[in-house]
Structure formats: C-alpha cells, structure tokens
Amino acid sequence: QVQLVESGGGLVQPGGSLRLSCTASGFTFSSYGMSWYRQAPGKERELVAFISSDSSTYYAESVKGRFTISRDNAKDTMTLQMNGLKPEDAAVYYCRVAALDAWGQGTLVTVSS
C-alpha cells in the first residue's frame, strides 16, 4: 500500500534552517507529482510547495525564496529545504501525493527562540 513517511522536523530558532524528508513506498514514485502541506494550530492546512514528476516546482508566496523542494527518484524521496525560518512557519508539515489521495503522518516544525 502507499506509504509516505516524513522526517526532519524539530525546534529551530528564527532565521535557522531545517531539511524535511518524505520517503515513499508502495507506488511508482517517479511517476507522480508530490507536495508539501502544512497546518498550524487553529489554521487550515495549506499547500507549501509542489514538485511535478518532471521536477517543475511551485511555491506558496509565503515561502518563495526561502524554501526549496526537490526529489530523488532513485531513492523515492522528496525533500524540503527550509531556510530563513520564521515563527509563522511553525506547523505540522505533511507530504502528499494528490493523485493517490495519500498523506503522510506529518512532522512538527517549531520555530522559537
């Protein structure tokens, strides 16, 4: 079955960096677009970044220039490099394959001094 496992979350100070990973299994990873979403307490889940099967990318305006999405089809892994983190970036970050209606369990990112 489809499985998405996120890792890399944690506590970071404002201005710091984190690298999130999503490891996929149960489907042909290279054939699907992949997304990162996030959900902060009391807020709706929102799209952060998307990478297509041919590695075209899209970013939410709020993260453009600070976050970088990438994928390694040989390792069935997608990453989100997050630089210049702000308190408003704090959230649970989720990996998603929309075409398969699949979500990971999420990884918590806390941005605080």
PLY file of the C-alpha trace (Angstrom):
ply
format ascii 1.0
element vertex 113
property float x
property float y
property float z
element edge 112
property int vertex1
property int vertex2
end_header
0.00 0.00 0.00
1.02 3.62 -0.42
3.15 4.90 2.44
4.62 8.34 2.99
6.93 8.89 5.95
8.11 12.38 6.87
11.16 13.14 8.97
13.42 16.03 9.87
11.15 18.23 11.93
12.26 19.80 15.16
12.88 23.00 17.08
14.81 25.77 15.37
15.45 29.42 16.17
14.10 32.15 13.91
16.40 32.53 10.94
17.51 28.94 11.17
17.21 26.04 8.74
15.66 22.60 8.64
15.54 19.91 5.99
12.44 17.75 5.81
12.33 14.44 4.02
9.46 12.32 2.74
10.21 8.69 1.94
7.66 6.99 -0.28
6.78 3.37 -0.92
4.02 1.33 -2.49
3.81 3.21 -5.79
6.00 4.31 -8.70
7.40 7.44 -7.09
8.91 8.90 -10.25
5.53 8.99 -12.00
3.78 11.29 -9.54
3.79 14.91 -8.53
4.47 15.39 -4.83
3.53 18.15 -2.41
4.35 19.55 0.99
1.49 20.95 3.03
1.48 22.44 6.50
-1.06 23.05 9.20
-0.58 25.43 12.09
-2.75 25.24 15.21
-6.18 26.72 14.54
-5.50 27.17 10.84
-6.41 25.29 7.70
-3.94 23.00 6.01
-2.18 24.87 3.22
-0.04 23.99 0.25
3.60 24.95 0.74
5.32 23.56 -2.34
4.79 21.15 -5.22
7.15 19.26 -7.48
5.92 17.54 -10.61
7.10 14.22 -11.97
9.45 16.13 -14.28
10.66 18.32 -11.37
8.81 21.52 -12.21
8.16 23.37 -8.98
5.60 25.67 -7.39
5.87 27.58 -4.12
3.41 29.43 -1.97
4.20 33.14 -1.92
4.91 33.00 1.80
7.86 30.63 1.34
9.17 31.62 -2.08
12.89 32.33 -1.97
13.33 30.61 1.40
12.19 27.02 0.80
13.39 24.61 -1.87
11.56 21.42 -2.85
13.43 18.61 -4.58
13.13 14.93 -5.31
15.43 11.96 -5.73
13.65 9.35 -7.81
16.43 6.83 -7.25
15.72 6.95 -3.51
11.94 7.53 -3.68
12.47 10.61 -1.55
11.28 14.19 -1.61
12.86 16.92 0.47
12.01 20.42 1.60
14.96 22.62 2.47
13.73 25.42 4.69
15.95 28.42 5.26
15.30 31.71 6.99
12.59 30.16 9.13
10.08 32.48 10.76
7.76 31.88 13.72
4.85 31.79 11.27
6.41 28.77 9.56
5.78 26.68 12.67
3.35 23.90 11.82
2.97 20.21 11.21
4.34 19.55 7.73
2.78 16.82 5.61
3.85 15.02 2.49
1.11 14.35 -0.06
0.50 12.53 -3.32
-2.69 14.15 -4.55
-3.29 11.74 -7.41
-3.35 8.85 -4.94
-5.12 10.80 -2.20
-2.31 9.85 0.17
-0.89 11.77 3.14
1.98 11.15 5.47
1.62 11.32 9.23
3.31 14.71 9.48
6.40 16.11 11.15
6.35 19.01 13.59
8.36 22.14 12.95
8.68 24.60 15.83
10.29 27.98 15.29
11.05 29.74 18.53
13.84 31.47 20.37
0 1
1 2
2 3
3 4
4 5
5 6
6 7
7 8
8 9
9 10
10 11
11 12
12 13
13 14
14 15
15 16
16 17
17 18
18 19
19 20
20 21
21 22
22 23
23 24
24 25
25 26
26 27
27 28
28 29
29 30
30 31
31 32
32 33
33 34
34 35
35 36
36 37
37 38
38 39
39 40
40 41
41 42
42 43
43 44
44 45
45 46
46 47
47 48
48 49
49 50
50 51
51 52
52 53
53 54
54 55
55 56
56 57
57 58
58 59
59 60
60 61
61 62
62 63
63 64
64 65
65 66
66 67
67 68
68 69
69 70
70 71
71 72
72 73
73 74
74 75
75 76
76 77
77 78
78 79
79 80
80 81
81 82
82 83
83 84
84 85
85 86
86 87
87 88
88 89
89 90
90 91
91 92
92 93
93 94
94 95
95 96
96 97
97 98
98 99
99 100
100 101
101 102
102 103
103 104
104 105
105 106
106 107
107 108
108 109
109 110
110 111
111 112
